[in-house]
Amino acid sequence: QVQLVESGGGLVQPGGSLNLSCVASGIPFDIYAMGWYRRQAPDKQRELVGTHTNALGANYADSVKGRFTISRDNAKNTVYLQMNSLKSEDSAVYYCGAWGATVNYWGQGTQVTVSS
């Protein structure tokens, strides 16, 4: 059974930082591309925040480039999203994703709220 479990969300002030984690089980983690989506409101399209592969490293949406960093620890089956200089528009439910050759998986999401 595949599981992706996110943690680390919460309330943070504008300009602050948060570090999200996602622990994966049931997949050969080191061969999957891992990354993060977010949905800012239930009626909005989800936005790809970024992805990371062992071969090519990370790439990011323009909206987060320079502020967010995706990293992974293959020994722990964990992918991280370090978010710095947070803005109110970064408020969203953040979902961890795993992209394989033929199948993708998603976590349940963790809420991030940026507000003073």
C-alpha positions as CSV (number, residue, x, y, z in Angstrom):
1,Q,0.0,0.0,0.0
2,V,1.4,3.4,-1.1
3,Q,1.3,6.2,1.4
4,L,2.6,9.7,1.3
5,V,2.2,11.5,4.6
6,E,2.9,15.3,4.8
7,S,3.7,17.2,8.0
8,G,5.0,20.6,9.0
9,G,2.1,22.9,8.0
10,G,0.7,25.6,10.2
11,L,0.3,29.3,10.7
12,V,3.2,31.6,10.0
13,Q,3.6,35.4,9.7
14,P,4.5,37.0,6.4
15,G,8.3,36.9,5.9
16,G,8.5,33.7,8.0
17,S,9.6,30.2,7.2
18,L,8.2,26.7,7.3
19,N,9.6,23.3,6.4
20,L,7.3,20.7,5.1
21,S,8.1,17.0,5.1
22,C,6.6,14.0,3.3
23,V,7.4,10.5,4.1
24,A,6.7,7.9,1.4
25,S,6.1,4.2,1.8
26,G,5.2,1.4,-0.6
27,I,7.2,2.8,-3.6
28,P,10.8,2.5,-4.7
29,F,11.4,6.1,-3.5
30,D,14.8,6.7,-5.1
31,I,13.5,6.2,-8.7
32,Y,10.5,8.4,-8.3
33,A,10.4,12.1,-9.0
34,M,9.1,13.7,-5.9
35,G,7.6,17.1,-5.4
36,W,4.9,19.4,-4.2
37,Y,1.6,20.8,-5.5
38,R,-0.5,23.4,-3.7
39,R,-4.2,24.5,-4.0
40,Q,-4.9,28.0,-2.7
41,A,-8.7,27.6,-2.6
42,P,-11.1,24.8,-3.3
43,D,-12.3,26.4,-6.5
44,K,-8.7,27.1,-7.8
45,Q,-6.6,25.0,-10.0
46,R,-3.8,23.3,-8.2
47,E,-0.3,24.7,-8.9
48,L,2.9,22.7,-9.3
49,V,5.3,24.2,-6.8
50,G,8.3,22.1,-7.9
51,T,9.7,18.6,-8.4
52,H,13.0,16.9,-7.6
53,T,14.7,13.9,-9.3
54,N,18.0,12.4,-8.3
55,A,19.3,12.8,-11.8
56,L,18.4,16.4,-12.5
57,G,17.8,18.0,-9.1
58,A,15.0,20.4,-8.5
59,N,12.9,22.8,-10.6
60,Y,10.4,25.3,-9.4
61,A,7.4,27.4,-10.4
62,D,8.4,31.0,-11.0
63,S,6.1,32.1,-8.2
64,V,8.4,30.4,-5.6
65,K,11.8,30.4,-7.3
66,G,14.4,31.8,-4.9
67,R,12.3,31.4,-1.9
68,F,11.4,27.6,-1.8
69,T,13.8,24.7,-1.8
70,I,13.0,21.0,-2.4
71,S,15.3,18.4,-1.1
72,R,15.1,14.7,-0.5
73,D,16.7,12.1,1.7
74,N,16.5,8.7,-0.1
75,A,17.7,6.8,3.0
76,K,14.6,8.1,4.9
77,N,12.2,8.0,2.0
78,T,11.5,11.7,2.7
79,V,11.1,14.8,0.6
80,Y,11.2,18.3,2.1
81,L,9.9,21.7,1.1
82,Q,11.7,24.6,2.8
83,M,9.7,27.7,2.4
84,N,11.3,31.1,3.2
85,S,10.1,34.7,2.8
86,L,6.5,33.5,2.9
87,K,3.8,35.7,1.5
88,S,0.0,35.7,2.1
89,E,-0.5,34.3,-1.4
90,D,1.5,31.2,-0.4
91,S,-1.4,30.2,1.8
92,A,-2.7,26.9,0.5
93,V,-3.0,23.2,1.1
94,Y,0.3,21.7,0.1
95,Y,0.3,18.1,-1.3
96,C,3.2,15.8,-1.7
97,G,3.4,14.0,-5.0
98,A,5.4,11.0,-6.4
99,W,5.7,10.6,-10.1
100,G,6.6,7.2,-11.5
101,A,6.9,6.0,-15.1
102,T,3.3,4.8,-15.3
103,V,1.5,5.9,-12.0
104,N,1.4,8.9,-9.7
105,Y,0.5,9.2,-6.1
106,W,-0.6,12.0,-3.8
107,G,-0.7,12.7,-0.1
108,Q,-3.6,14.1,1.8
109,G,-2.2,17.6,2.1
110,T,-1.1,19.9,4.9
111,Q,-2.5,23.4,5.4
112,V,-0.1,26.4,5.3
113,T,-1.5,29.7,6.3
114,V,0.5,32.9,6.0
115,S,-1.1,35.7,8.0
116,S,-0.3,38.4,10.6
